[in-house]
Amino acid sequence: MTDAVIYVEYPDGKVDEFRGEVVYERDATLIYEERGVSHRISHAHTRAVHVHPTTPEQ
């Protein structure tokens, strides 16, 4: 499980940014958890999904 910034690009060119802990990424599905709530992103409905791991603040 990795804390990350997740950028989701849609076919219309819109890009959304999400932050959370990636808990599952395979089979064209990404599931991340943000503040105890799980969210699912299906790659089938997007143009691209980019996951950028973050490092914990010290």
PDB file of N, CA, C and O in Angstrom:
ATOM      1  N   MET A   1       0.839  -1.171   0.000  1.00  0.00           N
ATOM      2  CA  MET A   1       0.000   0.000   0.000  1.00  0.00           C
ATOM      3  C   MET A   1       0.888   1.239   0.000  1.00  0.00           C
ATOM      4  O   MET A   1       1.840   1.342   0.774  1.00  0.00           O
ATOM      5  N   THR A   2       0.558   2.171  -0.879  1.00  0.00           N
ATOM      6  CA  THR A   2       1.400   3.327  -1.106  1.00  0.00           C
ATOM      7  C   THR A   2       0.579   4.603  -1.083  1.00  0.00           C
ATOM      8  O   THR A   2      -0.466   4.684  -1.729  1.00  0.00           O
ATOM      9  N   ASP A   3       1.048   5.607  -0.339  1.00  0.00           N
ATOM     10  CA  ASP A   3       0.439   6.925  -0.421  1.00  0.00           C
ATOM     11  C   ASP A   3       0.835   7.529  -1.755  1.00  0.00           C
ATOM     12  O   ASP A   3       1.988   7.425  -2.176  1.00  0.00           O
ATOM     13  N   ALA A   4      -0.135   8.171  -2.427  1.00  0.00           N
ATOM     14  CA  ALA A   4       0.147   8.663  -3.766  1.00  0.00           C
ATOM     15  C   ALA A   4      -0.760   9.827  -4.142  1.00  0.00           C
ATOM     16  O   ALA A   4      -1.802  10.071  -3.535  1.00  0.00           O
ATOM     17  N   VAL A   5      -0.310  10.528  -5.172  1.00  0.00           N
ATOM     18  CA  VAL A   5      -1.151  11.482  -5.877  1.00  0.00           C
ATOM     19  C   VAL A   5      -1.566  10.770  -7.156  1.00  0.00           C
ATOM     20  O   VAL A   5      -0.720  10.234  -7.872  1.00  0.00           O
ATOM     21  N   ILE A   6      -2.853  10.760  -7.445  1.00  0.00           N
ATOM     22  CA  ILE A   6      -3.393  10.024  -8.586  1.00  0.00           C
ATOM     23  C   ILE A   6      -4.017  11.035  -9.545  1.00  0.00           C
ATOM     24  O   ILE A   6      -4.904  11.798  -9.163  1.00  0.00           O
ATOM     25  N   TYR A   7      -3.548  11.033 -10.787  1.00  0.00           N
ATOM     26  CA  TYR A   7      -4.103  11.904 -11.817  1.00  0.00           C
ATOM     27  C   TYR A   7      -4.914  11.038 -12.771  1.00  0.00           C
ATOM     28  O   TYR A   7      -4.409  10.049 -13.304  1.00  0.00           O
ATOM     29  N   VAL A   8      -6.169  11.409 -12.984  1.00  0.00           N
ATOM     30  CA  VAL A   8      -7.048  10.666 -13.874  1.00  0.00           C
ATOM     31  C   VAL A   8      -7.397  11.578 -15.048  1.00  0.00           C
ATOM     32  O   VAL A   8      -7.964  12.655 -14.867  1.00  0.00           O
ATOM     33  N   GLU A   9      -7.048  11.129 -16.255  1.00  0.00           N
ATOM     34  CA  GLU A   9      -7.341  11.893 -17.466  1.00  0.00           C
ATOM     35  C   GLU A   9      -8.515  11.237 -18.179  1.00  0.00           C
ATOM     36  O   GLU A   9      -8.492  10.035 -18.444  1.00  0.00           O
ATOM     37  N   TYR A  10      -9.535  12.021 -18.487  1.00  0.00           N
ATOM     38  CA  TYR A  10     -10.745  11.528 -19.129  1.00  0.00           C
ATOM     39  C   TYR A  10     -10.680  11.763 -20.639  1.00  0.00           C
ATOM     40  O   TYR A  10      -9.896  12.594 -21.098  1.00  0.00           O
ATOM     41  N   PRO A  11     -11.490  11.045 -21.413  1.00  0.00           N
ATOM     42  CA  PRO A  11     -11.461  11.194 -22.878  1.00  0.00           C
ATOM     43  C   PRO A  11     -11.701  12.633 -23.361  1.00  0.00           C
ATOM     44  O   PRO A  11     -11.219  13.008 -24.430  1.00  0.00           O
ATOM     45  N   ASP A  12     -12.430  13.431 -22.597  1.00  0.00           N
ATOM     46  CA  ASP A  12     -12.694  14.820 -23.006  1.00  0.00           C
ATOM     47  C   ASP A  12     -11.546  15.764 -22.662  1.00  0.00           C
ATOM     48  O   ASP A  12     -11.645  16.966 -22.906  1.00  0.00           O
ATOM     49  N   GLY A  13     -10.448  15.232 -22.094  1.00  0.00           N
ATOM     50  CA  GLY A  13      -9.288  16.036 -21.761  1.00  0.00           C
ATOM     51  C   GLY A  13      -9.252  16.536 -20.326  1.00  0.00           C
ATOM     52  O   GLY A  13      -8.228  17.058 -19.883  1.00  0.00           O
ATOM     53  N   LYS A  14     -10.347  16.389 -19.594  1.00  0.00           N
ATOM     54  CA  LYS A  14     -10.389  16.817 -18.192  1.00  0.00           C
ATOM     55  C   LYS A  14      -9.455  15.943 -17.360  1.00  0.00           C
ATOM     56  O   LYS A  14      -9.342  14.741 -17.598  1.00  0.00           O
ATOM     57  N   VAL A  15      -8.785  16.557 -16.378  1.00  0.00           N
ATOM     58  CA  VAL A  15      -7.895  15.818 -15.483  1.00  0.00           C
ATOM     59  C   VAL A  15      -8.307  16.097 -14.041  1.00  0.00           C
ATOM     60  O   VAL A  15      -8.443  17.254 -13.642  1.00  0.00           O
ATOM     61  N   ASP A  16      -8.502  15.050 -13.273  1.00  0.00           N
ATOM     62  CA  ASP A  16      -8.796  15.164 -11.847  1.00  0.00           C
ATOM     63  C   ASP A  16      -7.590  14.675 -11.059  1.00  0.00           C
ATOM     64  O   ASP A  16      -6.860  13.787 -11.499  1.00  0.00           O
ATOM     65  N   GLU A  17      -7.395  15.264  -9.896  1.00  0.00           N
ATOM     66  CA  GLU A  17      -6.301  14.867  -9.003  1.00  0.00           C
ATOM     67  C   GLU A  17      -6.897  14.349  -7.702  1.00  0.00           C
ATOM     68  O   GLU A  17      -7.777  14.978  -7.113  1.00  0.00           O
ATOM     69  N   PHE A  18      -6.409  13.202  -7.267  1.00  0.00           N
ATOM     70  CA  PHE A  18      -6.847  12.604  -6.014  1.00  0.00           C
ATOM     71  C   PHE A  18      -5.619  12.273  -5.185  1.00  0.00           C
ATOM     72  O   PHE A  18      -4.544  12.036  -5.736  1.00  0.00           O
ATOM     73  N   ARG A  19      -5.766  12.254  -3.885  1.00  0.00           N
ATOM     74  CA  ARG A  19      -4.680  11.867  -2.982  1.00  0.00           C
ATOM     75  C   ARG A  19      -5.203  10.786  -2.048  1.00  0.00           C
ATOM     76  O   ARG A  19      -6.312  10.885  -1.523  1.00  0.00           O
ATOM     77  N   GLY A  20      -4.400   9.763  -1.851  1.00  0.00           N
ATOM     78  CA  GLY A  20      -4.812   8.707  -0.953  1.00  0.00           C
ATOM     79  C   GLY A  20      -3.827   7.562  -0.957  1.00  0.00           C
ATOM     80  O   GLY A  20      -2.737   7.657  -1.523  1.00  0.00           O
ATOM     81  N   GLU A  21      -4.222   6.490  -0.326  1.00  0.00           N
ATOM     82  CA  GLU A  21      -3.390   5.301  -0.231  1.00  0.00           C
ATOM     83  C   GLU A  21      -3.891   4.273  -1.238  1.00  0.00           C
ATOM     84  O   GLU A  21      -5.028   3.810  -1.150  1.00  0.00           O
ATOM     85  N   VAL A  22      -3.035   3.921  -2.195  1.00  0.00           N
ATOM     86  CA  VAL A  22      -3.392   2.929  -3.207  1.00  0.00           C
ATOM     87  C   VAL A  22      -3.414   1.560  -2.535  1.00  0.00           C
ATOM     88  O   VAL A  22      -2.404   1.118  -1.986  1.00  0.00           O
ATOM     89  N   VAL A  23      -4.562   0.891  -2.578  1.00  0.00           N
ATOM     90  CA  VAL A  23      -4.677  -0.411  -1.932  1.00  0.00           C
ATOM     91  C   VAL A  23      -4.818  -1.553  -2.943  1.00  0.00           C
ATOM     92  O   VAL A  23      -4.659  -2.720  -2.585  1.00  0.00           O
ATOM     93  N   TYR A  24      -5.118  -1.219  -4.209  1.00  0.00           N
ATOM     94  CA  TYR A  24      -5.293  -2.257  -5.227  1.00  0.00           C
ATOM     95  C   TYR A  24      -5.078  -1.610  -6.587  1.00  0.00           C
ATOM     96  O   TYR A  24      -5.644  -0.556  -6.875  1.00  0.00           O
ATOM     97  N   GLU A  25      -4.261  -2.240  -7.420  1.00  0.00           N
ATOM     98  CA  GLU A  25      -4.056  -1.730  -8.771  1.00  0.00           C
ATOM     99  C   GLU A  25      -3.729  -2.884  -9.700  1.00  0.00           C
ATOM    100  O   GLU A  25      -2.576  -3.298  -9.818  1.00  0.00           O
ATOM    101  N   ARG A  26      -4.759  -3.397 -10.359  1.00  0.00           N
ATOM    102  CA  ARG A  26      -4.596  -4.432 -11.382  1.00  0.00           C
ATOM    103  C   ARG A  26      -5.947  -4.670 -12.040  1.00  0.00           C
ATOM    104  O   ARG A  26      -6.971  -4.143 -11.605  1.00  0.00           O
ATOM    105  N   ASP A  27      -5.929  -5.467 -13.086  1.00  0.00           N
ATOM    106  CA  ASP A  27      -7.163  -5.786 -13.813  1.00  0.00           C
ATOM    107  C   ASP A  27      -7.907  -4.524 -14.243  1.00  0.00           C
ATOM    108  O   ASP A  27      -9.136  -4.481 -14.185  1.00  0.00           O
ATOM    109  N   ALA A  28      -7.167  -3.491 -14.678  1.00  0.00           N
ATOM    110  CA  ALA A  28      -7.746  -2.231 -15.162  1.00  0.00           C
ATOM    111  C   ALA A  28      -8.569  -1.505 -14.100  1.00  0.00           C
ATOM    112  O   ALA A  28      -9.483  -0.746 -14.425  1.00  0.00           O
ATOM    113  N   THR A  29      -8.243  -1.739 -12.847  1.00  0.00           N
ATOM    114  CA  THR A  29      -8.941  -1.087 -11.736  1.00  0.00           C
ATOM    115  C   THR A  29      -7.925  -0.592 -10.715  1.00  0.00           C
ATOM    116  O   THR A  29      -6.945  -1.272 -10.408  1.00  0.00           O
ATOM    117  N   LEU A  30      -8.176   0.590 -10.203  1.00  0.00           N
ATOM    118  CA  LEU A  30      -7.352   1.132  -9.129  1.00  0.00           C
ATOM    119  C   LEU A  30      -8.289   1.478  -7.976  1.00  0.00           C
ATOM    120  O   LEU A  30      -9.299   2.155  -8.168  1.00  0.00           O
ATOM    121  N   ILE A  31      -7.953   1.020  -6.804  1.00  0.00           N
ATOM    122  CA  ILE A  31      -8.736   1.357  -5.612  1.00  0.00           C
ATOM    123  C   ILE A  31      -7.799   2.082  -4.653  1.00  0.00           C
ATOM    124  O   ILE A  31      -6.712   1.601  -4.332  1.00  0.00           O
ATOM    125  N   TYR A  32      -8.250   3.248  -4.206  1.00  0.00           N
ATOM    126  CA  TYR A  32      -7.457   3.988  -3.231  1.00  0.00           C
ATOM    127  C   TYR A  32      -8.347   4.382  -2.071  1.00  0.00           C
ATOM    128  O   TYR A  32      -9.568   4.466  -2.206  1.00  0.00           O
ATOM    129  N   GLU A  33      -7.727   4.620  -0.939  1.00  0.00           N
ATOM    130  CA  GLU A  33      -8.453   4.974   0.277  1.00  0.00           C
ATOM    131  C   GLU A  33      -8.024   6.367   0.708  1.00  0.00           C
ATOM    132  O   GLU A  33      -6.836   6.676   0.793  1.00  0.00           O
ATOM    133  N   GLU A  34      -9.018   7.192   0.977  1.00  0.00           N
ATOM    134  CA  GLU A  34      -8.766   8.554   1.432  1.00  0.00           C
ATOM    135  C   GLU A  34      -9.595   8.797   2.685  1.00  0.00           C
ATOM    136  O   GLU A  34     -10.825   8.772   2.647  1.00  0.00           O
ATOM    137  N   ARG A  35      -8.905   9.031   3.792  1.00  0.00           N
ATOM    138  CA  ARG A  35      -9.558   9.283   5.078  1.00  0.00           C
ATOM    139  C   ARG A  35     -10.561   8.183   5.448  1.00  0.00           C
ATOM    140  O   ARG A  35     -11.657   8.459   5.938  1.00  0.00           O
ATOM    141  N   GLY A  36     -10.162   6.943   5.203  1.00  0.00           N
ATOM    142  CA  GLY A  36     -10.982   5.811   5.596  1.00  0.00           C
ATOM    143  C   GLY A  36     -12.084   5.432   4.624  1.00  0.00           C
ATOM    144  O   GLY A  36     -12.845   4.501   4.888  1.00  0.00           O
ATOM    145  N   VAL A  37     -12.187   6.145   3.492  1.00  0.00           N
ATOM    146  CA  VAL A  37     -13.218   5.858   2.490  1.00  0.00           C
ATOM    147  C   VAL A  37     -12.546   5.327   1.231  1.00  0.00           C
ATOM    148  O   VAL A  37     -11.607   5.936   0.718  1.00  0.00           O
ATOM    149  N   SER A  38     -13.030   4.186   0.734  1.00  0.00           N
ATOM    150  CA  SER A  38     -12.464   3.590  -0.475  1.00  0.00           C
ATOM    151  C   SER A  38     -13.106   4.180  -1.725  1.00  0.00           C
ATOM    152  O   SER A  38     -14.311   4.430  -1.763  1.00  0.00           O
ATOM    153  N   HIS A  39     -12.275   4.398  -2.750  1.00  0.00           N
ATOM    154  CA  HIS A  39     -12.733   4.918  -4.036  1.00  0.00           C
ATOM    155  C   HIS A  39     -12.181   4.012  -5.124  1.00  0.00           C
ATOM    156  O   HIS A  39     -11.050   3.536  -5.030  1.00  0.00           O
ATOM    157  N   ARG A  40     -12.988   3.772  -6.165  1.00  0.00           N
ATOM    158  CA  ARG A  40     -12.584   2.889  -7.258  1.00  0.00           C
ATOM    159  C   ARG A  40     -12.506   3.689  -8.553  1.00  0.00           C
ATOM    160  O   ARG A  40     -13.407   4.464  -8.871  1.00  0.00           O
ATOM    161  N   ILE A  41     -11.422   3.492  -9.295  1.00  0.00           N
ATOM    162  CA  ILE A  41     -11.269   4.112 -10.604  1.00  0.00           C
ATOM    163  C   ILE A  41     -11.130   2.987 -11.622  1.00  0.00           C
ATOM    164  O   ILE A  41     -10.228   2.156 -11.516  1.00  0.00           O
ATOM    165  N   SER A  42     -12.020   2.962 -12.603  1.00  0.00           N
ATOM    166  CA  SER A  42     -11.951   1.967 -13.664  1.00  0.00           C
ATOM    167  C   SER A  42     -11.217   2.574 -14.855  1.00  0.00           C
ATOM    168  O   SER A  42     -11.610   3.628 -15.356  1.00  0.00           O
ATOM    169  N   HIS A  43     -10.170   1.926 -15.302  1.00  0.00           N
ATOM    170  CA  HIS A  43      -9.402   2.420 -16.442  1.00  0.00           C
ATOM    171  C   HIS A  43     -10.250   2.410 -17.715  1.00  0.00           C
ATOM    172  O   HIS A  43      -9.932   3.125 -18.664  1.00  0.00           O
ATOM    173  N   ALA A  44     -11.302   1.628 -17.753  1.00  0.00           N
ATOM    174  CA  ALA A  44     -12.155   1.544 -18.937  1.00  0.00           C
ATOM    175  C   ALA A  44     -12.866   2.868 -19.228  1.00  0.00           C
ATOM    176  O   ALA A  44     -13.254   3.120 -20.368  1.00  0.00           O
ATOM    177  N   HIS A  45     -13.038   3.710 -18.217  1.00  0.00           N
ATOM    178  CA  HIS A  45     -13.752   4.975 -18.393  1.00  0.00           C
ATOM    179  C   HIS A  45     -12.819   6.176 -18.449  1.00  0.00           C
ATOM    180  O   HIS A  45     -13.269   7.318 -18.366  1.00  0.00           O
ATOM    181  N   THR A  46     -11.522   5.923 -18.588  1.00  0.00           N
ATOM    182  CA  THR A  46     -10.539   7.007 -18.591  1.00  0.00           C
ATOM    183  C   THR A  46      -9.609   6.875 -19.787  1.00  0.00           C
ATOM    184  O   THR A  46      -9.536   5.820 -20.417  1.00  0.00           O
ATOM    185  N   ARG A  47      -8.907   7.941 -20.088  1.00  0.00           N
ATOM    186  CA  ARG A  47      -7.866   7.885 -21.117  1.00  0.00           C
ATOM    187  C   ARG A  47      -6.562   7.409 -20.491  1.00  0.00           C
ATOM    188  O   ARG A  47      -5.820   6.635 -21.095  1.00  0.00           O
ATOM    189  N   ALA A  48      -6.290   7.877 -19.277  1.00  0.00           N
ATOM    190  CA  ALA A  48      -5.050   7.494 -18.600  1.00  0.00           C
ATOM    191  C   ALA A  48      -5.192   7.706 -17.101  1.00  0.00           C
ATOM    192  O   ALA A  48      -5.922   8.589 -16.651  1.00  0.00           O
ATOM    193  N   VAL A  49      -4.481   6.882 -16.335  1.00  0.00           N
ATOM    194  CA  VAL A  49      -4.399   7.027 -14.887  1.00  0.00           C
ATOM    195  C   VAL A  49      -2.923   7.006 -14.528  1.00  0.00           C
ATOM    196  O   VAL A  49      -2.207   6.061 -14.858  1.00  0.00           O
ATOM    197  N   HIS A  50      -2.472   8.057 -13.848  1.00  0.00           N
ATOM    198  CA  HIS A  50      -1.066   8.165 -13.455  1.00  0.00           C
ATOM    199  C   HIS A  50      -0.982   8.184 -11.940  1.00  0.00           C
ATOM    200  O   HIS A  50      -1.658   8.978 -11.286  1.00  0.00           O
ATOM    201  N   VAL A  51      -0.155   7.314 -11.381  1.00  0.00           N
ATOM    202  CA  VAL A  51       0.029   7.229  -9.933  1.00  0.00           C
ATOM    203  C   VAL A  51       1.445   7.683  -9.604  1.00  0.00           C
ATOM    204  O   VAL A  51       2.420   7.124 -10.109  1.00  0.00           O
ATOM    205  N   HIS A  52       1.550   8.696  -8.758  1.00  0.00           N
ATOM    206  CA  HIS A  52       2.845   9.219  -8.339  1.00  0.00           C
ATOM    207  C   HIS A  52       2.981   9.026  -6.838  1.00  0.00           C
ATOM    208  O   HIS A  52       2.371   9.771  -6.071  1.00  0.00           O
ATOM    209  N   PRO A  53       3.769   8.038  -6.393  1.00  0.00           N
ATOM    210  CA  PRO A  53       3.943   7.802  -4.959  1.00  0.00           C
ATOM    211  C   PRO A  53       4.520   9.049  -4.269  1.00  0.00           C
ATOM    212  O   PRO A  53       5.354   9.759  -4.832  1.00  0.00           O
ATOM    213  N   THR A  54       4.064   9.289  -3.061  1.00  0.00           N
ATOM    214  CA  THR A  54       4.576  10.406  -2.269  1.00  0.00           C
ATOM    215  C   THR A  54       5.403   9.850  -1.126  1.00  0.00           C
ATOM    216  O   THR A  54       5.216   8.705  -0.715  1.00  0.00           O
ATOM    217  N   THR A  55       6.304  10.649  -0.622  1.00  0.00           N
ATOM    218  CA  THR A  55       7.093  10.224   0.511  1.00  0.00           C
ATOM    219  C   THR A  55       6.518  10.855   1.771  1.00  0.00           C
ATOM    220  O   THR A  55       6.091  12.009   1.739  1.00  0.00           O
ATOM    221  N   PRO A  56       6.499  10.127   2.869  1.00  0.00           N
ATOM    222  CA  PRO A  56       5.948  10.675   4.103  1.00  0.00           C
ATOM    223  C   PRO A  56       6.755  11.882   4.579  1.00  0.00           C
ATOM    224  O   PRO A  56       7.979  11.919   4.452  1.00  0.00           O
ATOM    225  N   GLU A  57       6.048  12.860   5.124  1.00  0.00           N
ATOM    226  CA  GLU A  57       6.734  14.028   5.680  1.00  0.00           C
ATOM    227  C   GLU A  57       7.469  13.638   6.935  1.00  0.00           C
ATOM    228  O   GLU A  57       6.992  12.823   7.724  1.00  0.00           O
ATOM    229  N   GLN A  58       8.651  14.233   7.117  1.00  0.00           N
ATOM    230  CA  GLN A  58       9.444  13.898   8.288  1.00  0.00           C
ATOM    231  C   GLN A  58       9.532  15.069   9.222  1.00  0.00           C
ATOM    232  O   GLN A  58      10.165  14.974  10.273  1.00  0.00           O
TER     233      GLN A  58
END
